[in-house]
Amino acid sequence: MRASHWSEKRAEDFCLSVRDGTHDSPKPTAYGKKLITSKNIIGSHISLENSYRISIEDAEKVDKRSLVEQWDVLISMIGTVGEVCLIKEKPDFSIKNIGLFKSKGKEEGVYLYYYLKSQLAKNYIENRLAGSTQKYISLTELRNIPIKYPKNREEMCAINYVLSYLDDKIDLNRRTNETLEAMARALFRDWFVDFGPTRAKMAGEAPYLAPEVWELFPDMLDDEGKPEGWEVRPTGDYIKNLDSRRVPLSSAQRRIRQGKYPYYGAASIVDYIDDYIFNGTYLLVGEDGTVQTKSGNPVTQYVHGKIWVNNHAHVLQGDNGVSTEHLLLHFSYVLIEPYITGAVQPKVSQKNMNSIPFIFSSENINSHFQKAVESFFNKILTNEAEARNLARLRDLLLPKLMSGEISIRDAEKMVDNAA
């Protein structure tokens, strides 16, 4: 695209308006409307976890100043500044200390969302941060962000389409994996939590597993309520722990070591760097910081390939007749609260993690279980690898499209080649 095809406006002029949420602190109530702050914008989505409700009267006062509507764009202004979220559906929350870009419509909103995620906007914001203890960006600076955009609306729509296509495919893979893991969890629950085959035998029900599998399950439950002959032993007996190989890197170190290998923290990929220290399939369990899900289970990540892991996640593989996938599903039914220490910084130590009870059936049953869930997890790994590649392509195209460095036609060819 030639430079003459592009124009530039301040964000305040590109949008209907640029505002921010209330600076007051409305009183929490049992009923009413959710109030979110900058910390609720996580990974381009709104998380209502840790938000609270305010009265309808207070919400109306907040919304009079900063009503959030479909296709508006939100940006975090305090703390972790620059987290961006596009409002795709009619929202039901009010905002506090959040930047609000009132879009002129869907296409403008989608384009602005991607522009604010580009390095062009990130550099502008980073250079204009204020505050010593806690960083923030002022409303004035948000209003003055220069937005570069194609004069031809069709070109804007095409840019939106290419980037949205990649994000939609990534999201589809994520949702597919959630379904696949739920199917594996359901099978695990039947065999190792509810003891379905043994209970079915006791009730005289017809076999619902292959004969060679069915005959492996005991016919009775013991006095403790588990299948006869099954043992309760420490989880640590079935873990190969690789924590000693972890190497934490500071943000400054990672900044000069950017690359293609995922750098994992307690709950997610933190960065991509130029080397790896693990190569295989692993289960990561949050050790400190983010260690517990909303449902009370340990934070886990099922990962594969060449990766780097910092010291905030345990690096595990299954051992002694228990697969890594079996271990993952076991942790999905563990309530981790009793094993957490630390008031300020929650921690799940190796010792406490290893002490969690594990029900061991037999190596034969475990082997058949692994065969039953293998296809689920193979597909999960394939989907995750594809999602990572699509995310890297999106991140490559984003600054090039937003600066006019690459044409839509060339971007579409790159997407077609990746599909």
CORFEN-V36748 format. One record per residue. N is the residue number from 1. RES is the residue in three letters. SS is DSSP state (A for helix, B for strand, O for the rest). PHI is phi in radians with two decimals (999 if undefined). D_LAST is the distance of its C-alpha to the last C-alpha in whole Angstrom. Layout:
((N/RES/SS/PHI/D_LAST) (N/RES/SS/PHI/D_LAST))
This chain:
((1/MET/O/999/24) (2/ARG/O/-1.36/28) (3/ALA/A/-1.03/30) (4/SER/A/-1.16/32) (5/HIS/A/-1.42/29) (6/TRP/B/-2.01/29) (7/SER/B/-2.35/32) (8/GLU/B/-2.53/33) (9/LYS/B/-2.40/34) (10/ARG/B/-1.20/36) (11/ALA/A/-0.95/34) (12/GLU/A/-1.06/37) (13/ASP/A/-1.57/37) (14/PHE/A/-1.21/33) (15/CYS/O/-1.78/34) (16/LEU/O/-1.17/36) (17/SER/B/-2.96/38) (18/VAL/B/-2.19/37) (19/ARG/B/-2.29/39) (20/ASP/B/-2.40/39) (21/GLY/O/-1.31/40) (22/THR/B/-1.05/44) (23/HIS/O/-1.76/45) (24/ASP/O/-1.42/48) (25/SER/O/-2.18/48) (26/PRO/O/-1.00/48) (27/LYS/O/-1.20/50) (28/PRO/B/-1.09/48) (29/THR/B/-2.32/48) (30/ALA/O/-1.27/48) (31/TYR/O/-2.27/46) (32/GLY/O/2.35/45) (33/LYS/B/-1.91/42) (34/LYS/B/-1.18/39) (35/LEU/B/-2.06/40) (36/ILE/B/-1.98/37) (37/THR/O/-2.17/37) (38/SER/A/-0.98/35) (39/LYS/A/-1.21/34) (40/ASN/A/-1.52/33) (41/ILE/B/-1.62/30) (42/ILE/B/-2.28/27) (43/GLY/O/1.00/24) (44/SER/O/1.21/23) (45/HIS/B/-2.25/25) (46/ILE/B/-1.64/28) (47/SER/O/-1.83/30) (48/LEU/O/-1.50/33) (49/GLU/O/-1.14/35) (50/ASN/O/1.22/38) (51/SER/O/-1.58/38) (52/TYR/B/-2.34/42) (53/ARG/B/-1.65/43) (54/ILE/B/-2.18/46) (55/SER/O/-1.11/48) (56/ILE/A/-1.06/47) (57/GLU/A/-1.11/50) (58/ASP/A/-1.16/48) (59/ALA/A/-1.11/45) (60/GLU/A/-1.12/46) (61/LYS/A/-1.16/48) (62/VAL/A/-1.13/44) (63/ASP/A/-1.22/42) (64/LYS/A/-1.09/45) (65/ARG/A/-1.55/44) (66/SER/A/-2.60/40) (67/LEU/O/-1.26/39) (68/VAL/O/-1.59/35) (69/GLU/O/-2.25/33) (70/GLN/O/-1.00/30) (71/TRP/O/1.33/28) (72/ASP/O/-1.32/30) (73/VAL/B/-2.13/29) (74/LEU/B/-1.89/30) (75/ILE/B/-2.47/31) (76/SER/B/-1.24/33) (77/MET/O/-1.95/36) (78/ILE/B/-2.31/38) (79/GLY/O/1.42/37) (80/THR/O/-1.44/33) (81/VAL/O/-1.45/33) (82/GLY/O/1.77/30) (83/GLU/O/-1.23/28) (84/VAL/B/-2.05/26) (85/CYS/B/-2.48/26) (86/LEU/B/-1.68/25) (87/ILE/O/-1.52/27) (88/LYS/O/-1.55/25) (89/GLU/O/-2.23/28) (90/LYS/O/-1.03/31) (91/PRO/O/-1.44/33) (92/ASP/O/-2.37/36) (93/PHE/B/-2.65/37) (94/SER/B/-1.94/39) (95/ILE/B/-2.16/38) (96/LYS/B/-2.34/40) (97/ASN/O/0.96/40) (98/ILE/B/-2.20/36) (99/GLY/B/-1.32/35) (100/LEU/B/-2.19/34) (101/PHE/B/-1.73/33) (102/LYS/B/-1.40/34) (103/SER/O/-1.41/31) (104/LYS/O/-1.48/32) (105/GLY/O/2.91/29) (106/LYS/A/-1.04/26) (107/GLU/A/-1.10/24) (108/GLU/A/-1.12/27) (109/GLY/A/-1.12/26) (110/VAL/A/-1.12/22) (111/TYR/A/-1.09/23) (112/LEU/A/-1.09/25) (113/TYR/A/-0.97/24) (114/TYR/A/-1.21/21) (115/TYR/A/-1.10/24) (116/LEU/A/-1.21/26) (117/LYS/A/-1.55/23) (118/SER/O/-1.35/23) (119/GLN/A/-1.16/25) (120/LEU/A/-1.01/27) (121/ALA/A/-1.25/28) (122/LYS/A/-1.06/28) (123/ASN/A/-1.11/31) (124/TYR/A/-1.04/33) (125/ILE/A/-1.12/33) (126/GLU/A/-1.06/34) (127/ASN/O/-1.35/37) (128/ARG/O/-2.12/38) (129/LEU/O/-1.24/39) (130/ALA/B/-2.16/42) (131/GLY/O/1.66/44) (132/SER/O/-1.71/45) (133/THR/O/-1.34/45) (134/GLN/O/-2.22/42) (135/LYS/O/-1.27/40) (136/TYR/B/-2.68/39) (137/ILE/O/-2.13/38) (138/SER/O/-1.41/41) (139/LEU/A/-1.09/40) (140/THR/A/-1.02/42) (141/GLU/A/-1.15/39) (142/LEU/A/-1.09/36) (143/ARG/A/-1.13/38) (144/ASN/O/-1.66/38) (145/ILE/O/-1.00/34) (146/PRO/B/-1.33/33) (147/ILE/B/-1.86/30) (148/LYS/B/-1.59/29) (149/TYR/B/-2.60/27) (150/PRO/B/-1.28/26) (151/LYS/O/-1.15/29) (152/ASN/O/-1.38/27) (153/ARG/A/-1.09/26) (154/GLU/A/-1.12/23) (155/GLU/A/-1.16/22) (156/MET/A/-1.07/22) (157/CYS/A/-1.10/20) (158/ALA/A/-1.18/18) (159/ILE/A/-1.07/17) (160/ASN/A/-1.01/18) (161/TYR/A/-1.13/15) (162/VAL/A/-1.06/12) (163/LEU/A/-1.21/13) (164/SER/A/-1.18/14) (165/TYR/A/-1.02/11) (166/LEU/A/-1.13/9) (167/ASP/A/-1.14/13) (168/ASP/A/-1.14/13) (169/LYS/A/-1.17/10) (170/ILE/A/-1.07/11) (171/ASP/A/-1.16/15) (172/LEU/A/-1.09/13) (173/ASN/A/-1.07/13) (174/ARG/A/-1.09/16) (175/ARG/A/-1.19/18) (176/THR/A/-1.09/17) (177/ASN/A/-1.15/18) (178/GLU/A/-1.08/21) (179/THR/A/-1.17/22) (180/LEU/A/-1.09/21) (181/GLU/A/-1.18/24) (182/ALA/A/-1.12/26) (183/MET/A/-1.15/26) (184/ALA/A/-1.15/27) (185/ARG/A/-1.11/30) (186/ALA/A/-1.11/31) (187/LEU/A/-1.18/32) (188/PHE/A/-1.04/33) (189/ARG/A/-1.06/36) (190/ASP/A/-1.10/37) (191/TRP/A/-1.39/38) (192/PHE/A/-2.00/39) (193/VAL/A/-2.00/40) (194/ASP/O/-1.54/41) (195/PHE/O/0.97/42) (196/GLY/A/-0.95/41) (197/PRO/A/-1.05/42) (198/THR/A/-1.16/46) (199/ARG/A/-1.12/46) (200/ALA/A/-1.14/46) (201/LYS/A/-1.09/48) (202/MET/A/-1.10/51) (203/ALA/O/-1.53/50) (204/GLY/O/1.27/50) (205/GLU/O/-1.36/47) (206/ALA/O/-1.22/45) (207/PRO/O/-1.04/43) (208/TYR/O/-2.14/39) (209/LEU/O/-2.09/38) (210/ALA/O/-1.00/38) (211/PRO/A/-0.92/41) (212/GLU/A/-1.20/41) (213/VAL/A/-1.53/39) (214/TRP/A/-0.98/42) (215/GLU/O/-1.23/45) (216/LEU/O/-1.34/44) (217/PHE/O/-1.42/44) (218/PRO/O/-1.06/48) (219/ASP/O/-1.55/50) (220/MET/O/-2.43/51) (221/LEU/B/-1.65/51) (222/ASP/O/-1.48/53) (223/ASP/O/-1.12/55) (224/GLU/O/-1.55/52) (225/GLY/O/1.55/50) (226/LYS/O/-1.94/48) (227/PRO/B/-0.98/48) (228/GLU/O/-1.00/50) (229/GLY/O/1.60/50) (230/TRP/O/-1.41/47) (231/GLU/B/-1.97/47) (232/VAL/B/-1.85/47) (233/ARG/B/-2.32/46) (234/PRO/B/-1.16/45) (235/THR/A/-0.98/41) (236/GLY/A/-1.01/41) (237/ASP/A/-1.17/43) (238/TYR/A/-2.09/39) (239/ILE/B/-1.99/37) (240/LYS/B/-1.73/36) (241/ASN/B/-1.67/37) (242/LEU/O/-2.00/35) (243/ASP/A/-1.02/36) (244/SER/A/-1.14/38) (245/ARG/A/-1.60/35) (246/ARG/O/-1.21/34) (247/VAL/O/-2.43/34) (248/PRO/O/-1.35/34) (249/LEU/O/-2.16/33) (250/SER/O/-1.26/35) (251/SER/A/-1.06/32) (252/ALA/A/-1.16/34) (253/GLN/A/-1.13/33) (254/ARG/A/-1.17/30) (255/ARG/A/-1.08/30) (256/ILE/O/-1.69/31) (257/ARG/O/-2.20/28) (258/GLN/B/-1.11/25) (259/GLY/B/-2.93/22) (260/LYS/B/-1.81/19) (261/TYR/B/-1.62/21) (262/PRO/B/-1.12/21) (263/TYR/B/-1.94/25) (264/TYR/B/-1.67/26) (265/GLY/O/-1.93/29) (266/ALA/O/-1.08/31) (267/ALA/O/-2.23/28) (268/SER/O/-2.93/25) (269/ILE/B/-1.26/23) (270/VAL/B/-1.63/25) (271/ASP/B/-2.86/24) (272/TYR/B/-2.19/22) (273/ILE/B/-2.24/24) (274/ASP/O/-1.60/25) (275/ASP/O/-2.68/26) (276/TYR/O/-2.44/26) (277/ILE/O/-2.17/29) (278/PHE/B/-2.25/28) (279/ASN/B/-2.55/25) (280/GLY/B/2.80/25) (281/THR/B/-1.93/24) (282/TYR/B/-2.42/27) (283/LEU/B/-1.94/28) (284/LEU/B/-1.75/29) (285/VAL/B/-2.12/32) (286/GLY/B/-0.94/33) (287/GLU/O/-1.68/36) (288/ASP/B/-2.56/37) (289/GLY/O/1.51/37) (290/THR/O/-1.58/34) (291/VAL/O/-2.14/35) (292/GLN/B/-2.39/35) (293/THR/O/-1.42/33) (294/LYS/O/-1.05/35) (295/SER/O/-1.47/35) (296/GLY/O/1.65/37) (297/ASN/O/-1.56/35) (298/PRO/B/-1.15/34) (299/VAL/O/-1.36/31) (300/THR/B/-2.21/29) (301/GLN/B/-2.40/25) (302/TYR/B/-1.71/24) (303/VAL/B/-2.22/22) (304/HIS/B/-2.61/21) (305/GLY/B/1.80/20) (306/LYS/B/-1.57/22) (307/ILE/B/-2.45/24) (308/TRP/B/-2.14/27) (309/VAL/B/-2.27/29) (310/ASN/O/-1.45/32) (311/ASN/O/-1.61/35) (312/HIS/O/-1.80/34) (313/ALA/B/-2.36/32) (314/HIS/B/-1.19/34) (315/VAL/B/-1.89/32) (316/LEU/B/-2.25/32) (317/GLN/B/-2.38/32) (318/GLY/B/-1.21/33) (319/ASP/O/-2.67/37) (320/ASN/O/0.94/40) (321/GLY/O/1.48/38) (322/VAL/O/-2.12/36) (323/SER/O/-1.36/32) (324/THR/A/-1.08/30) (325/GLU/A/-1.17/28) (326/HIS/A/-1.06/31) (327/LEU/A/-1.08/33) (328/LEU/A/-1.01/30) (329/LEU/A/-1.20/31) (330/HIS/A/-1.01/34) (331/PHE/A/-1.15/34) (332/SER/O/-1.23/32) (333/TYR/O/-1.97/36) (334/VAL/O/-1.63/38) (335/LEU/O/-1.61/40) (336/ILE/O/-1.51/40) (337/GLU/A/-0.86/42) (338/PRO/A/-1.13/45) (339/TYR/A/-1.84/44) (340/ILE/O/-1.63/43) (341/THR/B/-2.13/45) (342/GLY/O/1.63/46) (343/ALA/O/-1.46/47) (344/VAL/O/-1.44/45) (345/GLN/O/-2.05/42) (346/PRO/O/-1.02/41) (347/LYS/B/-2.49/41) (348/VAL/O/-2.01/40) (349/SER/O/-1.26/42) (350/GLN/A/-0.97/41) (351/LYS/A/-1.04/45) (352/ASN/A/-1.18/44) (353/MET/A/-1.08/41) (354/ASN/A/-1.12/42) (355/SER/O/-1.43/45) (356/ILE/O/-1.08/43) (357/PRO/B/-1.11/44) (358/PHE/B/-2.29/42) (359/ILE/B/-1.61/43) (360/PHE/B/-1.78/42) (361/SER/O/-1.55/43) (362/SER/O/-2.86/42) (363/GLU/A/-1.14/40) (364/ASN/A/-1.12/40) (365/ILE/A/-1.11/39) (366/ASN/A/-1.06/36) (367/SER/A/-1.13/35) (368/HIS/A/-1.17/34) (369/PHE/A/-1.12/33) (370/GLN/A/-1.08/30) (371/LYS/A/-1.10/29) (372/ALA/A/-1.22/29) (373/VAL/A/-1.77/27) (374/GLU/A/-1.00/25) (375/SER/A/-1.14/22) (376/PHE/A/-1.04/21) (377/PHE/A/-1.32/21) (378/ASN/A/-1.08/19) (379/LYS/A/-1.20/16) (380/ILE/A/-1.03/17) (381/LEU/A/-1.15/17) (382/THR/A/-1.09/13) (383/ASN/A/-1.12/12) (384/GLU/A/-1.18/14) (385/ALA/A/-1.11/12) (386/GLU/A/-1.13/9) (387/ALA/A/-1.09/11) (388/ARG/A/-1.11/13) (389/ASN/A/-1.13/10) (390/LEU/A/-1.15/9) (391/ALA/A/-1.14/12) (392/ARG/A/-1.14/13) (393/LEU/A/-1.13/11) (394/ARG/A/-1.03/12) (395/ASP/A/-1.20/16) (396/LEU/A/-1.29/15) (397/LEU/A/-1.31/15) (398/LEU/A/-0.93/17) (399/PRO/A/-1.19/20) (400/LYS/A/-1.22/20) (401/LEU/A/-1.23/19) (402/MET/A/-1.30/22) (403/SER/A/-1.82/24) (404/GLY/O/1.41/23) (405/GLU/O/-1.23/22) (406/ILE/O/-2.22/19) (407/SER/O/-1.44/19) (408/ILE/A/-1.04/16) (409/ARG/A/-1.06/15) (410/ASP/A/-1.16/14) (411/ALA/A/-1.09/12) (412/GLU/A/-1.13/10) (413/LYS/A/-1.13/10) (414/MET/A/-1.14/9) (415/VAL/A/-1.17/6) (416/ASP/A/-1.08/5) (417/ASN/A/-1.17/6) (418/ALA/A/-1.43/4) (419/ALA/O/-1.24/0))
